[in-house]
């Protein structure tokens, strides 16, 4: 199974959040192919809304930066993990910046889904995804509902589904592995 992890942590490389993702990646790599991208360390520019990816160079962004490698990994994955500490109640701007660039993975043409206008698929399949976040001190259930609602909307537009939201504070590596791959890890004693 191929898994792509987008690490939106804006802290230093030794942060608790990035450490958690490194542990998860190590465990997932035992049985899967995993691409882990620490977005903070990459050259990713903002989408300019030029729509060249739709009309001039279909499927390819006009901005030449590291997002091309990320998008290639995402669309060829079986599963995608969005990961970020919460910052002022939402995932990081670094993660949002790369998510905005997903527009090149869709057609400009529209179709109705549940009575709403959404972009058609450019590719045959899109990966389902999970969300791994780190709460802020004042994060409450209403914050989590808003985040889940937004990522569920991303799933509709991305022709996939959000399978889970997990918090690093719960330290549920085995549960995340199971929900990502569908396989339980058997630990030998």
C-alpha positions in Angstrom: 0.0 0.0 0.0 1.3 3.5 -0.8 0.7 6.2 1.8 1.4 9.9 1.6 1.7 12.0 4.8 1.6 15.8 4.7 3.2 17.2 7.8 1.9 20.7 8.3 3.9 21.2 11.6 5.4 24.7 11.6 7.6 24.0 14.6 11.1 22.8 14.6 12.1 19.3 13.5 12.3 18.0 17.1 8.7 19.0 18.0 6.4 16.5 19.7 4.1 16.5 16.7 6.8 15.8 14.1 8.2 13.1 16.5 4.8 11.4 16.6 4.6 11.4 12.7 8.1 10.0 12.5 7.1 7.1 14.8 4.0 6.5 12.8 6.0 6.5 9.5 8.5 4.0 10.9 5.7 1.6 11.9 3.8 2.1 8.6 7.0 1.5 6.5 7.3 -2.0 7.9 4.6 -3.2 5.5 3.9 -0.2 3.2 5.5 2.4 1.0 5.3 5.8 2.8 6.2 9.3 1.5 6.4 11.8 4.5 6.6 15.4 3.5 7.6 18.0 6.1 6.0 20.9 4.3 7.7 23.6 6.4 11.1 22.5 4.9 9.8 22.6 1.3 9.5 25.3 -1.4 5.7 25.5 -1.8 4.2 28.7 -3.1 0.5 29.8 -2.9 -1.9 29.1 -5.6 -2.4 32.3 -7.7 -5.7 31.2 -9.2 -4.4 31.6 -12.7 -6.2 28.3 -13.8 -3.3 27.4 -16.1 -3.6 23.9 -14.6 -7.0 23.6 -16.1 -6.6 25.4 -19.5 -2.9 25.9 -20.6 -1.2 22.8 -19.1 -4.0 20.5 -17.9 -3.1 18.8 -14.7 0.1 20.7 -14.2 0.5 23.8 -12.2 2.3 26.7 -13.8 4.2 27.3 -10.6 7.4 25.3 -10.5 8.1 24.3 -6.9 8.0 21.2 -4.6 4.2 20.9 -4.9 4.6 19.0 -8.2 6.4 16.1 -6.4 3.8 16.2 -3.6 0.8 16.2 -5.9 2.3 13.3 -7.9 2.7 11.3 -4.6 -0.9 12.2 -3.4 -2.6 11.1 -6.6 -0.7 7.9 -6.8 -1.4 7.0 -3.2 -3.8 4.5 -1.7 -4.2 6.7 1.4 -3.4 10.2 2.4 -2.8 11.7 5.8 -3.2 15.4 6.5 -1.3 16.2 9.7 -1.0 19.4 11.6 -1.0 21.0 15.1 -4.0 23.3 15.4 -3.1 27.0 15.2 -5.8 29.4 16.2 -8.4 26.7 15.8 -7.5 25.2 12.5 -4.8 23.3 10.7 -1.6 25.2 9.7 -1.4 27.6 6.8 1.4 25.4 5.4 -1.0 22.5 5.1 -3.7 24.7 3.7 -1.3 26.1 1.1 -0.6 22.7 -0.3 -4.2 21.6 -0.1 -5.2 24.6 -2.3 -2.8 23.3 -4.9 -5.0 20.1 -5.2 -7.1 22.0 -7.7 -4.8 20.9 -10.5 -5.9 17.3 -9.8 -9.4 18.0 -10.8 -11.1 19.0 -14.1 -12.5 22.5 -14.5 -15.8 20.9 -15.6 -18.6 20.6 -13.1 -21.0 17.9 -12.2 -23.8 17.7 -9.6 -23.1 15.7 -6.5 -25.9 15.6 -3.9 -27.4 18.7 -5.6 -24.2 20.7 -5.4 -21.8 21.7 -8.1 -18.4 20.0 -7.8 -15.4 19.5 -10.2 -15.2 16.3 -12.2 -12.4 13.8 -11.6 -9.3 14.2 -13.7 -8.0 10.7 -12.6 -9.7 7.4 -12.2 -9.2 7.2 -8.4 -8.4 9.5 -5.5 -7.1 8.4 -2.1 -9.3 8.3 1.0 -7.6 10.2 3.8 -7.2 10.6 7.6 -6.6 13.7 9.7 -4.1 13.7 12.5 -4.1 16.9 14.7 -2.7 18.2 17.9 -5.2 20.1 20.1 -4.5 23.6 21.4 -5.2 24.2 25.1 -8.6 25.7 24.4 -9.7 23.3 21.6 -13.3 22.1 22.2 -15.8 19.8 20.5 -17.1 22.7 18.4 -13.7 23.4 17.0 -13.2 19.7 16.0 -16.7 19.6 14.4 -15.8 22.6 12.2 -12.5 21.1 11.2 -14.1 17.7 10.4 -16.9 19.5 8.4 -14.3 21.4 6.3 -12.3 18.2 5.6 -15.5 16.4 4.8 -16.1 19.1 2.2 -12.6 18.6 0.9 -13.4 14.9 0.6 -16.4 15.6 -1.6 -14.4 17.8 -3.9 -11.5 15.3 -3.9 -13.9 12.4 -4.7 -12.8 10.5 -1.6 -13.7 10.3 2.0 -12.3 11.2 5.4 -11.9 7.9 7.3 -10.8 9.3 10.6 -9.6 12.2 12.8 -7.1 11.3 15.5 -5.3 13.4 18.1 -1.6 12.9 18.9 -2.4 13.4 22.6 -4.4 10.1 22.5 -1.2 8.3 21.3 -3.2 5.7 19.2 -0.5 4.6 16.7 -2.0 1.1 16.4 -5.5 2.4 15.8 -4.2 4.9 13.2 -2.3 2.1 11.4 -5.4 -0.1 11.4 -7.7 2.7 10.1 -5.1 3.6 7.5 -4.2 0.2 6.2 -7.1 -2.0 7.3 -4.6 -4.4 9.0 -4.0 -4.9 12.6 -0.4 -5.1 13.8 0.5 -8.2 15.7 3.1 -7.6 18.3 5.4 -10.4 19.2 6.4 -10.8 22.8 
